[in-house]
Amino acid sequence: MFNKLALIIVFSFVITINVSAEEASNWYDGIALTPGITYRSIDLEVAEPTNLSTKGILTKNEEFSYLLFLASSYKYIKDYNFGYYFEYGYSPFELDRQTNDLDSTSSYDRGTYASGHYFYVTPTLFYNFGDRFIHKTGSNLKIGFGMGLGYLKAKGNIVFDQISSQEVHNFDISGIGLAYTLFIDYRYNNWVFRIINNGPELKNNNNLYAIYDEIVSVGYSFIF
C-alpha cells in the first residue's frame, strides 16, 4: 500500500564476467546501501494488443515517501564507458483515479479501483559520462535501458473512457510478460539523484495491461 511512510526496496545484483580490471576483487566491494526520499507516479494502462491504442488508464500520484536502494557496483565492459547490471524491483500498488492520453497532467474519480503487485528483472546496459569509480570521490552520469521479464498481478475495474463504448471493464489477471527499465543516474561523491521508469506488461484475453512506474529519488550512498 502506498503512503507517505511507504518503504520502497529495490535490489540490483550483477554478473561478473568480462569486466574491467579496475573492478573490485571481493564480491562485497562496491556494494552500496542508499536511503533517501522519492516521488512516484504509477499508471496501469489497458490497451488494444494489436495496434496498442489506449482504452483506459488507472493512476495514482504519490507525493514523497522513503526509499531504500541496495545495489552492487556497476560492471564495465573492458575499458569502455559501456557497462551493465541487473535491475530488480518489486512493488505493490493501489490505483483509484483515471486519466487519459489527451490530458495526462490531470486525473479524475470514475468510481474505479485496482490493486495488485509486480516484480521484474531486467538486464540493463548503460553508458557512463564522467568518473569511473568504486571508492573514489567524483561525479558521473549514467543513462541506461534494459529489457527482461516481469510478473504482474492486478484486480479491479476500469472505465474504457478512451473508446466509444465507455464500458466498465472488470479484470483479475496474473502472469509473466515483458518488462523494461529506463534510467538516468547522477552521482556526486556519495549523493545520488535518480530518475527511473519501469514496469511489466501482460497480454490477457483481448487486452494488454502495462505498468508505467516513474520514480524520482535523491539519496546518500554508504559504500562497503
C-alpha positions in Angstrom: 0.0 0.0 0.0 1.3 3.4 -0.9 1.5 6.2 1.6 4.0 8.9 2.7 5.6 6.4 5.0 6.0 3.7 2.3 9.3 1.9 2.1 10.4 1.0 -1.4 13.1 -1.6 -1.6 15.0 -2.2 -4.8 17.7 -4.8 -5.2 20.2 -4.8 -8.0 22.8 -7.6 -8.4 25.2 -8.1 -11.3 27.1 -10.9 -13.0 30.9 -10.6 -13.1 32.1 -11.8 -16.4 34.1 -9.8 -18.9 34.6 -6.8 -16.6 37.3 -4.1 -16.4 40.5 -4.9 -14.4 39.7 -2.0 -12.1 36.7 -3.8 -10.7 36.7 -4.9 -7.0 38.4 -8.1 -6.1 36.0 -9.1 -3.4 32.3 -9.8 -4.0 31.2 -7.3 -1.4 33.4 -4.4 -2.7 31.3 -1.6 -4.1 28.0 -2.7 -2.6 26.1 0.4 -1.7 23.2 1.0 0.6 21.3 4.2 -0.2 18.5 5.6 1.9 16.7 8.6 0.6 13.4 10.1 -0.4 11.4 9.6 -3.6 8.5 11.0 -5.6 6.5 8.4 -7.5 3.7 8.2 -10.1 2.3 4.9 -11.3 -0.2 4.1 -14.1 -1.9 0.9 -15.2 -2.8 1.2 -18.9 -5.2 -1.1 -20.7 -4.7 -1.1 -24.5 -5.7 -2.9 -27.6 -2.9 -5.5 -28.1 -3.0 -5.4 -31.9 -2.5 -1.6 -32.5 -1.7 -0.5 -28.9 -4.5 2.0 -28.9 -5.3 3.0 -25.3 -8.7 2.0 -23.8 -8.3 3.4 -20.3 -5.6 4.4 -17.7 -5.8 4.0 -13.9 -3.4 6.1 -12.0 -2.1 7.1 -8.5 0.1 10.1 -7.9 2.2 9.9 -4.8 4.0 12.7 -3.0 7.1 12.0 -1.1 7.9 8.6 0.6 11.0 6.8 1.8 13.5 4.9 -0.4 15.9 2.2 0.4 18.1 1.1 -2.5 20.6 -1.8 -2.4 22.9 -2.3 -5.3 26.3 -3.8 -6.2 28.8 -1.8 -8.2 28.1 -1.3 -11.9 30.2 -3.5 -14.2 32.1 -2.0 -17.1 32.9 -3.9 -20.3 36.7 -3.9 -20.6 38.0 -0.3 -20.9 34.8 1.1 -22.5 32.3 3.5 -20.9 29.6 1.0 -21.6 28.6 -1.3 -18.7 25.8 -3.4 -17.4 23.9 -4.6 -14.3 20.7 -6.3 -13.4 17.8 -4.2 -12.2 15.4 -6.0 -9.8 12.2 -4.4 -8.5 9.1 -5.2 -6.6 6.1 -3.0 -5.7 2.5 -3.3 -4.6 0.1 -0.7 -5.9 -3.4 0.7 -5.3 -4.9 2.9 -8.1 -8.2 4.8 -7.6 -8.2 7.5 -10.3 -8.2 7.7 -14.1 -6.5 9.8 -16.6 -6.2 9.9 -20.4 -3.6 10.5 -23.2 -5.1 13.9 -24.1 -4.5 15.4 -20.6 -2.1 13.2 -18.6 -1.5 16.0 -16.1 -4.9 15.7 -14.5 -6.8 12.8 -13.0 -10.4 12.2 -12.1 -12.6 9.9 -10.0 -14.7 7.5 -12.0 -15.5 5.2 -9.1 -12.9 2.7 -10.4 -10.2 0.9 -8.4 -7.5 -1.6 -8.8 -4.8 -3.2 -6.6 -2.0 -5.7 -7.1 1.7 -6.0 -7.3 4.5 -6.6 -9.7 8.1 -7.9 -9.9 10.6 -7.5 -12.7 14.2 -8.5 -13.6 15.9 -6.6 -16.4 19.5 -7.0 -17.7 20.4 -3.3 -18.2 23.0 -1.7 -20.4 24.3 1.9 -19.6 26.7 4.5 -20.9 28.8 6.4 -18.3 29.8 10.1 -18.6 32.4 11.1 -16.1 34.4 9.3 -13.5 34.5 5.5 -13.3 34.9 4.9 -9.6 34.1 2.5 -6.8 35.5 4.0 -3.6 36.7 7.3 -5.1 35.1 10.7 -4.8 33.9 12.3 -8.1 30.8 12.6 -10.2 29.3 10.8 -13.1 26.1 10.5 -15.2 24.7 7.2 -16.4 22.0 6.6 -18.9 20.7 3.1 -19.4 18.0 0.9 -20.9 17.0 -2.8 -20.2 14.6 -5.4 -21.2 13.7 -8.5 -19.3 10.8 -10.4 -17.7 8.2 -9.3 -15.1 5.3 -10.7 -13.2 2.1 -8.7 -12.9 -1.0 -9.4 -10.7 -3.9 -7.0 -10.7 -7.6 -7.0 -9.8 -10.2 -4.3 -10.2 -12.2 -2.4 -12.7 -11.7 0.5 -15.2 -13.9 2.6 -17.4 -12.8 2.4 -21.1 -13.2 6.2 -21.5 -10.9 6.5 -24.5 -13.1 4.4 -26.8 -16.7 5.0 -27.9 -18.3 2.2 -25.8 -17.3 3.8 -22.5 -17.8 0.3 -20.9 -16.8 -0.7 -17.4 -14.3 -3.5 -17.6 -13.6 -5.8 -14.7 -10.4 -7.7 -14.6 -8.5 -10.2 -12.5 -5.1 -11.0 -14.1 -1.8 -12.6 -13.2 1.1 -13.8 -15.3 4.6 -13.3 -16.7 5.4 -10.9 -19.6 8.0 -8.5 -20.9 9.4 -5.8 -18.6 11.6 -2.7 -19.2 13.9 -0.3 -17.4 14.9 3.2 -18.5 17.0 5.3 -16.1 19.2 8.3 -15.6 21.6 8.2 -12.6 23.7 11.2 -11.5 26.2 10.8 -8.6 28.3 13.4 -6.9 30.5 11.9 -4.3 28.1 9.8 -2.2 24.9 11.7 -3.2 22.7 10.0 -5.8 20.0 11.6 -8.0 18.0 9.0 -10.0 15.1 9.0 -12.4 13.8 5.6 -13.4 10.8 4.4 -15.4 10.0 0.7 -15.3 7.3 -2.0 -15.2 6.0 -5.2 -16.8 3.2 -5.7 -19.3 0.9 -8.7 -19.7 -1.4 -9.8 -22.5 -4.6 -11.3 -21.2 -7.6 -12.2 -23.5 -8.3 -9.2 -25.7 -6.3 -6.6 -23.7 -2.8 -5.6 -23.0 -2.1 -4.5 -19.4 1.0 -2.4 -18.8 2.5 -0.8 -15.7 4.4 2.5 -16.1 6.1 3.3 -12.8 8.0 6.6 -12.7 10.3 7.3 -9.7 12.4 10.3 -8.9 14.7 9.8 -6.0 17.5 11.5 -4.0 19.7 9.6 -1.6 23.0 9.2 0.1 25.1 6.0 -0.5 27.0 4.1 2.1 29.6 2.1 0.1 31.2 -1.0 1.6 
